Amino acid sequence: MPQFLQKQKSHRILLLVTFLGVLLLGIMVFMVPPGADPDPCWGFLVMHNMEQGHHFNLLISPDPSNIAKNQVRFLS
């Protein structure tokens, strides 16, 4: 038997564990797909309003009952 086949095969265990980990995470991606939480989006809208000179932590949006007026909400 050639000498390179007689060497230790511990690296194969590491490769197998890595492969199984990648396979498991790949299956989990299809079961629970990644998503974005809308909370940072509201924070960026407030930051944009503050850059335009509006008050601190207030979200300005159209009033649903009368879109000619603005609605102001405090975000904590």
C-alpha positions as CSV (number, residue, x, y, z in Angstrom):
1,M,0.0,0.0,0.0
2,P,1.4,3.5,-0.9
3,Q,2.7,5.5,2.0
4,F,0.4,8.5,1.5
5,L,-2.7,6.3,2.0
6,Q,-1.3,5.1,5.4
7,K,-1.1,8.7,6.9
8,Q,-3.6,9.8,9.5
9,K,-7.0,10.8,8.2
10,S,-7.9,13.3,10.9
11,H,-8.3,16.0,8.4
12,R,-11.2,14.1,6.8
13,I,-13.1,14.3,10.1
14,L,-12.7,18.0,10.1
15,L,-13.9,18.2,6.5
16,L,-16.9,16.0,7.3
17,V,-17.9,18.1,10.3
18,T,-17.5,21.3,8.2
19,F,-19.6,19.8,5.3
20,L,-22.3,18.7,7.7
21,G,-22.4,22.1,9.3
22,V,-22.8,23.9,6.0
23,L,-25.4,21.4,4.9
24,L,-27.4,21.9,8.1
25,L,-27.3,25.7,7.8
26,G,-28.3,25.5,4.2
27,I,-31.4,23.4,5.1
28,M,-32.2,25.8,7.9
29,V,-32.2,28.8,5.4
30,F,-35.0,27.2,3.5
31,M,-37.0,26.4,6.6
32,V,-36.6,29.9,8.2
33,P,-35.7,32.4,5.5
34,P,-33.7,35.5,6.5
35,G,-35.7,38.7,6.9
36,A,-35.3,42.3,7.7
37,D,-36.8,43.9,10.8
38,P,-38.6,47.2,9.9
39,D,-37.4,48.9,13.1
40,P,-34.1,50.3,11.7
41,C,-36.1,51.6,8.7
42,W,-38.2,53.8,11.1
43,G,-35.0,55.0,12.7
44,F,-33.5,56.1,9.4
45,L,-36.7,58.0,8.5
46,V,-36.5,59.8,11.9
47,M,-32.8,60.5,11.2
48,H,-33.7,61.9,7.8
49,N,-36.3,64.2,9.4
50,M,-33.8,65.4,12.0
51,E,-31.3,66.2,9.2
52,Q,-33.9,68.4,7.6
53,G,-34.3,70.4,10.9
54,H,-37.3,68.7,12.6
55,H,-37.4,67.8,16.3
56,F,-35.6,64.9,18.0
57,N,-37.1,61.4,17.6
58,L,-40.3,62.5,15.9
59,L,-41.5,60.6,12.9
60,I,-43.5,62.9,10.5
61,S,-45.9,61.1,8.2
62,P,-49.1,61.9,6.4
63,D,-52.3,61.7,8.5
64,P,-54.4,58.8,7.3
65,S,-57.7,60.6,7.8
66,N,-56.6,63.8,6.0
67,I,-53.4,63.5,3.8
68,A,-53.2,67.2,3.5
69,K,-52.0,67.3,7.2
70,N,-49.0,65.7,8.8
71,Q,-49.1,63.2,11.7
72,V,-46.2,63.4,14.3
73,R,-45.3,60.3,16.4
74,F,-42.5,60.0,19.0
75,L,-40.3,57.0,18.6
76,S,-38.4,55.8,21.6
